[in-house]
Amino acid sequence: MKNQLSNINLDALLCFHQIAAQRSLARAASVLAVSPPAVTHTLNRLETALGVKLCLRGRRGFRLTEEGKALFERTKVIVSQLDGYADFLRNPAEFTGMLSIGLADNFENAHLQNALSRTVERFPKMRLNVVIASSEELTRLVSIGELDAGFSVFFAKNERLSYLEIGQSTTHYFVSKRHHLAKKRKWKREDLFGENLAWVDDKWRSRQELESEVFVDHPRFKMKVRAYTNQIEGALLVLRSGFAVVPASPRYIERLKDSHDFLEIKADTKKPVYREECVFNPATTLSVAAQCLIAEIKSLAR
Protein backbone atom coordinates (compact mmCIF):
# COMPACT_ATOMS: atom_id res chain seq x y z
CA MET A 1 0.00 0.00 0.00
CA LYS A 2 2.89 2.37 0.76
CA ASN A 3 4.20 2.04 -2.81
CA GLN A 4 0.68 2.56 -4.20
CA LEU A 5 0.11 5.70 -2.13
CA SER A 6 3.39 7.14 -3.36
CA ASN A 7 1.85 7.22 -6.85
CA ILE A 8 -0.91 9.61 -5.75
CA ASN A 9 -0.23 13.22 -6.70
CA LEU A 10 -2.02 16.44 -5.91
CA ASP A 11 -3.52 16.70 -9.39
CA ALA A 12 -5.34 13.40 -8.89
CA LEU A 13 -6.79 14.57 -5.59
CA LEU A 14 -7.89 17.90 -7.07
CA CYS A 15 -9.44 16.06 -10.00
CA PHE A 16 -11.39 13.81 -7.64
CA HIS A 17 -12.47 16.84 -5.61
CA GLN A 18 -14.09 18.35 -8.69
CA ILE A 19 -15.71 15.03 -9.60
CA ALA A 20 -17.23 14.80 -6.13
CA ALA A 21 -18.19 18.48 -6.01
CA GLN A 22 -19.79 18.47 -9.48
CA ARG A 23 -21.18 14.93 -9.07
CA SER A 24 -20.30 14.34 -12.69
CA LEU A 25 -17.16 13.40 -14.58
CA ALA A 26 -18.23 15.49 -17.57
CA ARG A 27 -18.84 18.63 -15.52
CA ALA A 28 -15.56 18.06 -13.64
CA ALA A 29 -13.77 17.87 -17.00
CA SER A 30 -15.35 21.18 -18.02
CA VAL A 31 -14.29 22.92 -14.78
CA LEU A 32 -10.76 21.52 -15.05
CA ALA A 33 -10.55 22.34 -18.77
CA VAL A 34 -9.48 18.81 -19.70
CA SER A 35 -11.11 16.05 -21.74
CA PRO A 36 -13.61 13.63 -20.13
CA PRO A 37 -11.35 10.61 -20.93
CA ALA A 38 -8.51 12.32 -19.03
CA VAL A 39 -10.75 12.70 -15.98
CA THR A 40 -11.81 9.06 -16.21
CA HIS A 41 -8.20 7.93 -16.52
CA THR A 42 -7.14 10.00 -13.49
CA LEU A 43 -10.03 8.61 -11.41
CA ASN A 44 -9.22 5.03 -12.37
CA ARG A 45 -5.55 5.48 -11.43
CA LEU A 46 -6.52 7.04 -8.09
CA GLU A 47 -8.90 4.19 -7.26
CA THR A 48 -6.24 1.65 -8.21
CA ALA A 49 -3.62 3.36 -6.02
CA LEU A 50 -5.99 3.48 -3.03
CA GLY A 51 -7.44 0.03 -3.64
CA VAL A 52 -11.02 1.25 -3.20
CA LYS A 53 -13.97 2.36 -5.31
CA LEU A 54 -14.57 6.10 -4.84
CA CYS A 55 -17.76 6.61 -6.82
CA LEU A 56 -20.44 4.69 -8.69
CA ARG A 57 -21.85 5.69 -12.07
CA GLY A 58 -24.72 4.03 -13.83
CA ARG A 59 -28.44 4.08 -14.45
CA ARG A 60 -29.03 5.11 -10.86
CA GLY A 61 -26.91 8.19 -11.41
CA PHE A 62 -23.71 9.35 -9.74
CA ARG A 63 -23.00 8.70 -6.07
CA LEU A 64 -19.95 8.55 -3.83
CA THR A 65 -19.07 5.43 -1.93
CA GLU A 66 -18.33 5.67 1.78
CA GLU A 67 -14.63 5.74 0.93
CA GLY A 68 -15.30 8.46 -1.61
CA LYS A 69 -17.23 10.57 0.91
CA ALA A 70 -14.35 10.25 3.38
CA LEU A 71 -11.79 11.31 0.77
CA PHE A 72 -14.00 14.22 -0.35
CA GLU A 73 -14.02 15.60 3.20
CA ARG A 74 -10.22 15.58 3.16
CA THR A 75 -9.89 17.15 -0.28
CA LYS A 76 -12.15 19.97 0.95
CA VAL A 77 -9.49 20.77 3.54
CA ILE A 78 -6.71 20.60 0.94
CA VAL A 79 -8.54 22.93 -1.45
CA SER A 80 -9.39 25.35 1.36
CA GLN A 81 -5.75 25.52 2.43
CA LEU A 82 -4.56 26.02 -1.14
CA ASP A 83 -7.08 28.82 -1.67
CA GLY A 84 -5.91 30.44 1.54
CA TYR A 85 -2.28 30.14 0.50
CA ALA A 86 -3.05 31.72 -2.87
CA ASP A 87 -4.63 34.64 -1.03
CA PHE A 88 -1.55 34.88 1.16
CA LEU A 89 0.80 35.01 -1.83
CA ARG A 90 -1.14 37.98 -3.16
CA ASN A 91 -1.32 39.68 0.22
CA PRO A 92 -0.40 38.07 3.57
CA ALA A 93 -3.15 40.01 5.34
CA GLU A 94 -5.70 38.45 2.94
CA PHE A 95 -5.13 34.91 4.22
CA THR A 96 -8.61 33.49 4.86
CA GLY A 97 -7.73 29.93 5.76
CA MET A 98 -8.38 28.30 9.11
CA LEU A 99 -6.08 28.16 12.12
CA SER A 100 -7.12 25.31 14.43
CA ILE A 101 -5.55 25.02 17.87
CA GLY A 102 -6.44 23.04 20.96
CA LEU A 103 -5.66 23.46 24.62
CA ALA A 104 -6.39 21.82 27.93
CA ASP A 105 -9.16 23.20 30.10
CA ASN A 106 -6.76 24.59 32.71
CA PHE A 107 -4.05 25.81 30.34
CA GLU A 108 -2.77 29.31 31.03
CA ASN A 109 0.35 30.51 29.20
CA ALA A 110 1.46 34.05 28.42
CA HIS A 111 3.60 32.98 25.44
CA LEU A 112 0.61 31.36 23.74
CA GLN A 113 -1.58 34.39 24.41
CA ASN A 114 0.99 36.82 23.03
CA ALA A 115 1.81 34.65 20.00
CA LEU A 116 -1.88 34.23 19.16
CA SER A 117 -2.47 37.98 19.47
CA ARG A 118 0.37 38.68 17.02
CA THR A 119 -0.91 36.03 14.60
CA VAL A 120 -4.43 37.46 14.68
CA GLU A 121 -3.05 40.94 13.98
CA ARG A 122 -1.06 39.64 11.00
CA PHE A 123 -3.93 37.62 9.50
CA PRO A 124 -7.10 39.54 10.39
CA LYS A 125 -9.26 37.65 7.87
CA MET A 126 -8.31 34.14 8.91
CA ARG A 127 -10.80 31.80 10.62
CA LEU A 128 -9.86 30.75 14.14
CA ASN A 129 -10.93 27.44 15.69
CA VAL A 130 -10.13 26.82 19.38
CA VAL A 131 -10.82 23.37 20.82
CA ILE A 132 -10.79 22.48 24.53
CA ALA A 133 -9.88 18.84 25.15
CA SER A 134 -7.76 16.48 27.21
CA SER A 135 -4.05 16.18 26.46
CA GLU A 136 -4.65 12.69 25.04
CA GLU A 137 -7.35 13.97 22.67
CA LEU A 138 -5.21 16.96 21.65
CA THR A 139 -2.38 14.59 20.74
CA ARG A 140 -4.75 12.48 18.65
CA LEU A 141 -6.26 15.46 16.85
CA VAL A 142 -2.83 16.90 16.02
CA SER A 143 -1.60 13.51 14.77
CA ILE A 144 -4.51 13.16 12.30
CA GLY A 145 -4.31 16.78 11.12
CA GLU A 146 -7.52 18.06 12.70
CA LEU A 147 -5.52 20.56 14.76
CA ASP A 148 -2.51 22.60 13.69
CA ALA A 149 -1.15 22.64 17.24
CA GLY A 150 -2.09 21.63 20.77
CA PHE A 151 -1.15 23.19 24.10
CA SER A 152 -1.11 21.35 27.40
CA VAL A 153 1.00 19.39 29.87
CA PHE A 154 1.68 16.18 27.96
CA PHE A 155 2.61 13.16 30.05
CA ALA A 156 2.29 10.63 27.22
CA LYS A 157 4.26 11.56 24.10
CA ASN A 158 3.78 10.54 20.46
CA GLU A 159 7.18 9.93 18.86
CA ARG A 160 5.92 11.15 15.47
CA LEU A 161 5.04 14.59 16.83
CA SER A 162 7.23 17.50 17.90
CA TYR A 163 6.98 19.03 21.38
CA LEU A 164 8.13 22.54 22.19
CA GLU A 165 8.42 23.64 25.83
CA ILE A 166 6.85 27.07 26.24
CA GLY A 167 6.67 27.39 30.01
CA GLN A 168 6.18 25.69 33.36
CA SER A 169 3.32 25.48 35.79
CA THR A 170 3.47 24.80 39.51
CA THR A 171 0.67 23.22 41.51
CA HIS A 172 -0.19 24.75 44.90
CA TYR A 173 -2.82 23.73 47.44
CA PHE A 174 -6.03 25.69 48.03
CA VAL A 175 -8.90 25.38 50.52
CA SER A 176 -12.26 27.03 50.87
CA LYS A 177 -12.78 29.46 53.72
CA ARG A 178 -15.40 26.97 54.85
CA HIS A 179 -12.69 24.33 55.32
CA HIS A 180 -11.47 23.82 58.87
CA LEU A 181 -7.83 24.41 57.81
CA ALA A 182 -8.77 27.96 56.79
CA LYS A 183 -9.02 28.86 60.48
CA LYS A 184 -5.30 28.27 61.01
CA ARG A 185 -3.02 31.28 60.74
CA LYS A 186 0.04 29.22 59.90
CA TRP A 187 0.25 25.83 58.25
CA LYS A 188 2.79 23.08 58.53
CA ARG A 189 3.22 20.15 56.20
CA GLU A 190 1.88 17.86 58.91
CA ASP A 191 -1.41 19.77 58.93
CA LEU A 192 -2.21 18.25 55.54
CA PHE A 193 -1.62 14.64 56.58
CA GLY A 194 -4.84 12.67 56.49
CA GLU A 195 -6.82 15.51 54.88
CA ASN A 196 -9.14 14.98 51.94
CA LEU A 197 -7.39 15.72 48.64
CA ALA A 198 -8.94 16.37 45.24
CA TRP A 199 -7.29 14.70 42.24
CA VAL A 200 -7.48 17.05 39.22
CA ASP A 201 -6.43 16.16 35.68
CA ASP A 202 -7.95 16.19 32.18
CA LYS A 203 -8.85 12.52 31.70
CA TRP A 204 -12.39 11.21 31.97
CA ARG A 205 -12.57 8.03 34.03
CA SER A 206 -15.38 5.54 34.56
CA ARG A 207 -16.69 4.72 38.03
CA GLN A 208 -14.75 1.45 37.92
CA GLU A 209 -11.53 3.25 36.99
CA LEU A 210 -12.06 5.75 39.80
CA GLU A 211 -12.48 2.94 42.32
CA SER A 212 -9.38 1.08 41.12
CA GLU A 213 -7.02 3.94 40.15
CA VAL A 214 -7.96 7.09 42.04
CA PHE A 215 -9.89 6.42 45.25
CA VAL A 216 -7.23 4.08 46.64
CA ASP A 217 -4.32 4.53 49.04
CA HIS A 218 -1.34 6.08 47.28
CA PRO A 219 1.97 5.43 49.10
CA ARG A 220 3.48 8.81 48.18
CA PHE A 221 0.40 10.76 49.36
CA LYS A 222 -0.14 11.29 53.05
CA MET A 223 -3.46 12.87 52.15
CA LYS A 224 -6.55 10.84 51.19
CA VAL A 225 -7.86 11.21 47.65
CA ARG A 226 -11.60 11.70 48.20
CA ALA A 227 -12.57 13.81 45.17
CA TYR A 228 -11.86 13.67 41.46
CA THR A 229 -12.56 15.97 38.52
CA ASN A 230 -11.29 16.14 34.95
CA GLN A 231 -11.52 19.92 34.51
CA ILE A 232 -10.84 23.12 36.39
CA GLU A 233 -14.47 24.19 36.79
CA GLY A 234 -15.09 20.93 38.63
CA ALA A 235 -12.07 21.62 40.81
CA LEU A 236 -13.47 25.02 41.75
CA LEU A 237 -16.82 23.41 42.60
CA VAL A 238 -15.09 20.94 44.94
CA LEU A 239 -12.95 23.75 46.36
CA ARG A 240 -15.89 26.02 47.16
CA SER A 241 -17.76 23.15 48.82
CA GLY A 242 -15.09 22.94 51.52
CA PHE A 243 -14.88 19.17 51.09
CA ALA A 244 -11.24 18.81 50.11
CA VAL A 245 -7.87 20.46 49.61
CA VAL A 246 -7.55 21.19 45.88
CA PRO A 247 -4.25 21.37 43.94
CA ALA A 248 -4.28 23.93 41.14
CA SER A 249 -2.21 26.53 39.34
CA PRO A 250 -2.21 29.81 41.31
CA ARG A 251 -2.47 31.97 38.19
CA TYR A 252 -5.55 30.11 37.01
CA ILE A 253 -7.26 30.26 40.40
CA GLU A 254 -6.51 33.96 40.67
CA ARG A 255 -8.07 34.65 37.27
CA LEU A 256 -11.25 32.68 37.93
CA LYS A 257 -12.17 33.52 41.48
CA ASP A 258 -14.92 36.10 41.73
CA SER A 259 -14.60 36.58 45.47
CA HIS A 260 -12.08 35.87 48.19
CA ASP A 261 -13.76 32.66 49.26
CA PHE A 262 -10.68 30.41 49.29
CA LEU A 263 -7.07 30.51 50.46
CA GLU A 264 -3.74 29.10 49.39
CA ILE A 265 -2.11 26.83 51.97
CA LYS A 266 1.41 28.19 52.15
CA ALA A 267 2.96 25.28 53.97
CA ASP A 268 6.42 23.85 53.42
CA THR A 269 5.26 21.29 50.88
CA LYS A 270 6.82 20.04 47.69
CA LYS A 271 5.02 21.64 44.75
CA PRO A 272 5.05 19.65 41.47
CA VAL A 273 6.42 21.46 38.43
CA TYR A 274 5.05 20.56 34.98
CA ARG A 275 6.32 21.33 31.47
CA GLU A 276 3.84 23.30 29.41
CA GLU A 277 4.28 22.38 25.76
CA CYS A 278 3.12 23.04 22.22
CA VAL A 279 2.69 19.91 20.09
CA PHE A 280 2.54 19.91 16.29
CA ASN A 281 3.02 17.42 13.48
CA PRO A 282 6.22 18.07 11.47
CA ALA A 283 4.93 15.81 8.70
CA THR A 284 1.88 18.04 8.11
CA THR A 285 1.96 20.98 5.73
CA LEU A 286 0.86 23.76 8.08
CA SER A 287 -0.98 26.86 6.92
CA VAL A 288 0.95 30.12 6.93
CA ALA A 289 -1.02 31.22 10.00
CA ALA A 290 -0.06 28.05 11.88
CA GLN A 291 3.56 28.47 10.85
CA CYS A 292 3.45 32.07 12.07
CA LEU A 293 1.93 31.05 15.42
CA ILE A 294 4.56 28.39 16.07
CA ALA A 295 7.38 30.73 14.98
CA GLU A 296 6.09 33.43 17.34
CA ILE A 297 5.90 30.94 20.22
CA LYS A 298 9.45 29.72 19.55
CA SER A 299 10.68 33.31 19.57
CA LEU A 300 8.85 34.22 22.79
CA ALA A 301 9.74 31.01 24.62
CA ARG A 302 13.51 31.35 24.14
VEXVEXKOL-368877 format. One record per residue (C-alpha): residue number from 1; residue in three letters; x, y, z. Coordinates in pm, whole numbers. Layout:
REM VEXVEXKOL-368877
  drenke  lolo    east   north      up
     NUM   ala       X       Y       Z
...
REM end
This chain:
REM VEXVEXKOL-368877
  drenke  lolo    east   north      up
       1   met       0       0       0
       2   lys     289     237      76
       3   asn     420     204    -281
       4   gln      68     256    -420
       5   leu      11     570    -213
       6   ser     339     714    -336
       7   asn     185     722    -685
       8   ile     -91     961    -575
       9   asn     -23    1322    -670
      10   leu    -202    1644    -591
      11   asp    -352    1670    -939
      12   ala    -534    1340    -889
      13   leu    -679    1457    -559
      14   leu    -789    1790    -707
      15   cys    -944    1606   -1000
      16   phe   -1139    1381    -764
      17   his   -1247    1684    -561
      18   gln   -1409    1835    -869
      19   ile   -1571    1503    -960
      20   ala   -1723    1480    -613
      21   ala   -1819    1848    -601
      22   gln   -1979    1847    -948
      23   arg   -2118    1493    -907
      24   ser   -2030    1434   -1269
      25   leu   -1716    1340   -1458
      26   ala   -1823    1549   -1757
      27   arg   -1884    1863   -1552
      28   ala   -1556    1806   -1364
      29   ala   -1377    1787   -1700
      30   ser   -1535    2118   -1802
      31   val   -1429    2292   -1478
      32   leu   -1076    2152   -1505
      33   ala   -1055    2234   -1877
      34   val    -948    1881   -1970
      35   ser   -1111    1605   -2174
      36   pro   -1361    1363   -2013
      37   pro   -1135    1061   -2093
      38   ala    -851    1232   -1903
      39   val   -1075    1270   -1598
      40   thr   -1181     906   -1621
      41   his    -820     793   -1652
      42   thr    -714    1000   -1349
      43   leu   -1003     861   -1141
      44   asn    -922     503   -1237
      45   arg    -555     548   -1143
      46   leu    -652     704    -809
      47   glu    -890     419    -726
      48   thr    -624     165    -821
      49   ala    -362     336    -602
      50   leu    -599     348    -303
      51   gly    -744       3    -364
      52   val   -1102     125    -320
      53   lys   -1397     236    -531
      54   leu   -1457     610    -484
      55   cys   -1776     661    -682
      56   leu   -2044     469    -869
      57   arg   -2185     569   -1207
      58   gly   -2472     403   -1383
      59   arg   -2844     408   -1445
      60   arg   -2903     511   -1086
      61   gly   -2691     819   -1141
      62   phe   -2371     935    -974
      63   arg   -2300     870    -607
      64   leu   -1995     855    -383
      65   thr   -1907     543    -193
      66   glu   -1833     567     178
      67   glu   -1463     574      93
      68   gly   -1530     846    -161
      69   lys   -1723    1057      91
      70   ala   -1435    1025     338
      71   leu   -1179    1131      77
      72   phe   -1400    1422     -35
      73   glu   -1402    1560     320
      74   arg   -1022    1558     316
      75   thr    -989    1715     -28
      76   lys   -1215    1997      95
      77   val    -949    2077     354
      78   ile    -671    2060      94
      79   val    -854    2293    -145
      80   ser    -939    2535     136
      81   gln    -575    2552     243
      82   leu    -456    2602    -114
      83   asp    -708    2882    -167
      84   gly    -591    3044     154
      85   tyr    -228    3014      50
      86   ala    -305    3172    -287
      87   asp    -463    3464    -103
      88   phe    -155    3488     116
      89   leu      80    3501    -183
      90   arg    -114    3798    -316
      91   asn    -132    3968      22
      92   pro     -40    3807     357
      93   ala    -315    4001     534
      94   glu    -570    3845     294
      95   phe    -513    3491     422
      96   thr    -861    3349     486
      97   gly    -773    2993     576
      98   met    -838    2830     911
      99   leu    -608    2816    1212
     100   ser    -712    2531    1443
     101   ile    -555    2502    1787
     102   gly    -644    2304    2096
     103   leu    -566    2346    2462
     104   ala    -639    2182    2793
     105   asp    -916    2320    3010
     106   asn    -676    2459    3271
     107   phe    -405    2581    3034
     108   glu    -277    2931    3103
     109   asn      35    3051    2920
     110   ala     146    3405    2842
     111   his     360    3298    2544
     112   leu      61    3136    2374
     113   gln    -158    3439    2441
     114   asn      99    3682    2303
     115   ala     181    3465    2000
     116   leu    -188    3423    1916
     117   ser    -247    3798    1947
     118   arg      37    3868    1702
     119   thr     -91    3603    1460
     120   val    -443    3746    1468
     121   glu    -305    4094    1398
     122   arg    -106    3964    1100
     123   phe    -393    3762     950
     124   pro    -710    3954    1039
     125   lys    -926    3765     787
     126   met    -831    3414     891
     127   arg   -1080    3180    1062
     128   leu    -986    3075    1414
     129   asn   -1093    2744    1569
     130   val   -1013    2682    1938
     131   val   -1082    2337    2082
     132   ile   -1079    2248    2453
     133   ala    -988    1884    2515
     134   ser    -776    1648    2721
     135   ser    -405    1618    2646
     136   glu    -465    1269    2504
     137   glu    -735    1397    2267
     138   leu    -521    1696    2165
     139   thr    -238    1459    2074
     140   arg    -475    1248    1865
     141   leu    -626    1546    1685
     142   val    -283    1690    1602
     143   ser    -160    1351    1477
     144   ile    -451    1316    1230
     145   gly    -431    1678    1112
     146   glu    -752    1806    1270
     147   leu    -552    2056    1476
     148   asp    -251    2260    1369
     149   ala    -115    2264    1724
     150   gly    -209    2163    2077
     151   phe    -115    2319    2410
     152   ser    -111    2135    2740
     153   val     100    1939    2987
     154   phe     168    1618    2796
     155   phe     261    1316    3005
     156   ala     229    1063    2722
     157   lys     426    1156    2410
     158   asn     378    1054    2046
     159   glu     718     993    1886
     160   arg     592    1115    1547
     161   leu     504    1459    1683
     162   ser     723    1750    1790
     163   tyr     698    1903    2138
     164   leu     813    2254    2219
     165   glu     842    2364    2583
     166   ile     685    2707    2624
     167   gly     667    2739    3001
     168   gln     618    2569    3336
     169   ser     332    2548    3579
     170   thr     347    2480    3951
     171   thr      67    2322    4151
     172   his     -19    2475    4490
     173   tyr    -282    2373    4744
     174   phe    -603    2569    4803
     175   val    -890    2538    5052
     176   ser   -1226    2703    5087
     177   lys   -1278    2946    5372
     178   arg   -1540    2697    5485
     179   his   -1269    2433    5532
     180   his   -1147    2382    5887
     181   leu    -783    2441    5781
     182   ala    -877    2796    5679
     183   lys    -902    2886    6048
     184   lys    -530    2827    6101
     185   arg    -302    3128    6074
     186   lys       4    2922    5990
     187   trp      25    2583    5825
     188   lys     279    2308    5853
     189   arg     322    2015    5620
     190   glu     188    1786    5891
     191   asp    -141    1977    5893
     192   leu    -221    1825    5554
     193   phe    -162    1464    5658
     194   gly    -484    1267    5649
     195   glu    -682    1551    5488
     196   asn    -914    1498    5194
     197   leu    -739    1572    4864
     198   ala    -894    1637    4524
     199   trp    -729    1470    4224
     200   val    -748    1705    3922
     201   asp    -643    1616    3568
     202   asp    -795    1619    3218
     203   lys    -885    1252    3170
     204   trp   -1239    1121    3197
     205   arg   -1257     803    3403
     206   ser   -1538     554    3456
     207   arg   -1669     472    3803
     208   gln   -1475     145    3792
     209   glu   -1153     325    3699
     210   leu   -1206     575    3980
     211   glu   -1248     294    4232
     212   ser    -938     108    4112
     213   glu    -702     394    4015
     214   val    -796     709    4204
     215   phe    -989     642    4525
     216   val    -723     408    4664
     217   asp    -432     453    4904
     218   his    -134     608    4728
     219   pro     197     543    4910
     220   arg     348     881    4818
     221   phe      40    1076    4936
     222   lys     -14    1129    5305
     223   met    -346    1287    5215
     224   lys    -655    1084    5119
     225   val    -786    1121    4765
     226   arg   -1160    1170    4820
     227   ala   -1257    1381    4517
     228   tyr   -1186    1367    4146
     229   thr   -1256    1597    3852
     230   asn   -1129    1614    3495
     231   gln   -1152    1992    3451
     232   ile   -1084    2312    3639
     233   glu   -1447    2419    3679
     234   gly   -1509    2093    3863
     235   ala   -1207    2162    4081
     236   leu   -1347    2502    4175
     237   leu   -1682    2341    4260
     238   val   -1509    2094    4494
     239   leu   -1295    2375    4636
     240   arg   -1589    2602    4716
     241   ser   -1776    2315    4882
     242   gly   -1509    2294    5152
     243   phe   -1488    1917    5109
     244   ala   -1124    1881    5011
     245   val    -787    2046    4961
     246   val    -755    2119    4588
     247   pro    -425    2137    4394
     248   ala    -428    2393    4114
     249   ser    -221    2653    3934
     250   pro    -221    2981    4131
     251   arg    -247    3197    3819
     252   tyr    -555    3011    3701
     253   ile    -726    3026    4040
     254   glu    -651    3396    4067
     255   arg    -807    3465    3727
     256   leu   -1125    3268    3793
     257   lys   -1217    3352    4148
     258   asp   -1492    3610    4173
     259   ser   -1460    3658    4547
     260   his   -1208    3587    4819
     261   asp   -1376    3266    4926
     262   phe   -1068    3041    4929
     263   leu    -707    3051    5046
     264   glu    -374    2910    4939
     265   ile    -211    2683    5197
     266   lys     141    2819    5215
     267   ala     296    2528    5397
     268   asp     642    2385    5342
     269   thr     526    2129    5088
     270   lys     682    2004    4769
     271   lys     502    2164    4475
     272   pro     505    1965    4147
     273   val     642    2146    3843
     274   tyr     505    2056    3498
     275   arg     632    2133    3147
     276   glu     384    2330    2941
     277   glu     428    2238    2576
     278   cys     312    2304    2222
     279   val     269    1991    2009
     280   phe     254    1991    1629
     281   asn     302    1742    1348
     282   pro     622    1807    1147
     283   ala     493    1581     870
     284   thr     188    1804     811
     285   thr     196    2098     573
     286   leu      86    2376     808
     287   ser     -98    2686     692
     288   val      95    3012     693
     289   ala    -102    3122    1000
     290   ala      -6    2805    1188
     291   gln     356    2847    1085
     292   cys     345    3207    1207
     293   leu     193    3105    1542
     294   ile     456    2839    1607
     295   ala     738    3073    1498
     296   glu     609    3343    1734
     297   ile     590    3094    2022
     298   lys     945    2972    1955
     299   ser    1068    3331    1957
     300   leu     885    3422    2279
     301   ala     974    3101    2462
     302   arg    1351    3135    2414
REM end
